[in-house]
């Protein structure tokens, strides 16, 4: 199951990308992010730990990484499921399309899982709007 949100940013991809990979910049728009540490820098397959407000530290793995285009981190959650948080930027002639998604992979998901995913995703549109405002400055 996946939920996503897209919006147009009036900035070039190279102005948006740092807000996805630089921890200090990312915390400006992802306000519940307390810490994000890569073991050896961002790259496909890299691992690290992220800490969100009111949550324990969570180990993650980058399952997608394409410089200036996309990054996705995946965390394991109880019950044999994974959550994948993806951020993709697509250049258009004069703007950038930002798409952010949260995907829950679990065998035989239930309505409770849908509600859980909706809760995890609920702040994504507002966070994307904050990223847009910062990148357009």
ChimeraX attribute file (.defattr): number of C-alpha atoms within 10 A of each C-alpha:
attribute: neighborCount
match mode: 1-to-1
recipient: residues
	/A:1	12
	/A:2	15
	/A:3	16
	/A:4	15
	/A:5	15
	/A:6	17
	/A:7	15
	/A:8	16
	/A:9	25
	/A:10	18
	/A:11	18
	/A:12	19
	/A:13	21
	/A:14	15
	/A:15	16
	/A:16	23
	/A:17	21
	/A:18	15
	/A:19	20
	/A:20	22
	/A:21	17
	/A:22	12
	/A:23	17
	/A:24	15
	/A:25	14
	/A:26	19
	/A:27	17
	/A:28	15
	/A:29	20
	/A:30	20
	/A:31	13
	/A:32	15
	/A:33	17
	/A:34	16
	/A:35	15
	/A:36	21
	/A:37	15
	/A:38	17
	/A:39	11
	/A:40	9
	/A:41	11
	/A:42	19
	/A:43	16
	/A:44	16
	/A:45	12
	/A:46	17
	/A:47	20
	/A:48	17
	/A:49	15
	/A:50	19
	/A:51	16
	/A:52	15
	/A:53	11
	/A:54	8
	/A:55	11
	/A:56	9
	/A:57	14
	/A:58	15
	/A:59	17
	/A:60	22
	/A:61	21
	/A:62	21
	/A:63	18
	/A:64	21
	/A:65	19
	/A:66	12
	/A:67	13
	/A:68	18
	/A:69	18
	/A:70	19
	/A:71	23
	/A:72	21
	/A:73	23
	/A:74	21
	/A:75	18
	/A:76	16
	/A:77	13
	/A:78	6
	/A:79	8
	/A:80	9
	/A:81	13
	/A:82	15
	/A:83	20
	/A:84	20
	/A:85	22
	/A:86	20
	/A:87	22
	/A:88	22
	/A:89	24
	/A:90	15
	/A:91	17
	/A:92	14
	/A:93	6
	/A:94	9
	/A:95	14
	/A:96	22
	/A:97	18
	/A:98	23
	/A:99	18
	/A:100	22
	/A:101	18
	/A:102	22
	/A:103	18
	/A:104	23
	/A:105	16
	/A:106	15
	/A:107	9
	/A:108	6
	/A:109	12
	/A:110	10
	/A:111	8
	/A:112	9
	/A:113	15
	/A:114	15
	/A:115	11
	/A:116	13
	/A:117	18
	/A:118	14
	/A:119	11
	/A:120	16
	/A:121	19
	/A:122	12
	/A:123	13
	/A:124	19
	/A:125	17
	/A:126	13
	/A:127	18
	/A:128	21
	/A:129	16
	/A:130	15
	/A:131	22
	/A:132	21
	/A:133	13
	/A:134	16
	/A:135	19
	/A:136	12
	/A:137	8
